Amino acid sequence: MKLTLRVWRQKNADADGTMSTYEVDGISPDMSFLEMLDTLNEELILKGEDPVAFDHDCREGICGACSLVINGDAHGPERTTTCQLHMRSFQDGDTIDIEPWRAAAFPVIKDLVVDRSAFDRIIQAGGYITAPTGSAPEAHATPVPKPDADFAFEHAECIGCGACVAACPNGAAMLFTSAKINHLNVLPQGAPERETRVLNMVAQMDEEGFGGCTLTGECATACPKGIPLMSITGMNKEWLRATRKAAGK
């Protein structure tokens, strides 16, 4: 396959960026999208040019590190992570636009790499359980109804990639935050901090400068792990519950 790539290049966080055009040839349909970028970078290095910086780690769709907007879609045309997107999803001769996540809370560091530490700070605000548990308890010591267990597992699948923010026209982080809140709040182990968790994490989300949610649903459509839009409704219910309890109502 021969492709034309239009790639966002930005020297650093303070520099202006621009779309640069590159031609790549000999691309196998079986290559992953990141392997295709590796091929481009090998050619750039051989020419003495600066390679394109992009985030990646496990390349197995687990870690959430890869983060590219491809032809206007977060992670590209398939519902998967960028690292699991293969070049067979494109045609020989295609022109592909490659950009970083676009959100005020995700400033560009270099080229296609953005700073997603805002997600870390939301987790630090309450996305954990502080009760000392000692060694692993016996599996049936704390019964959990199957619907609750399924609900928790569904939301725990969130890998924190940020596609929901990149896809949202408002740059909202509601789907990410709701997934992290819901998967703990529904379990007995998360019950003691149920109210403080949702209040603190939502407050931190707002402080980070993410946009407001208008339930357009683009976040759930782009999510590679299928976190449902109703997750946001669940978080809103938790927040209202906690707010009323804090006010003594």
Disulfide bonds with the S-S distance in Angstrom:
none
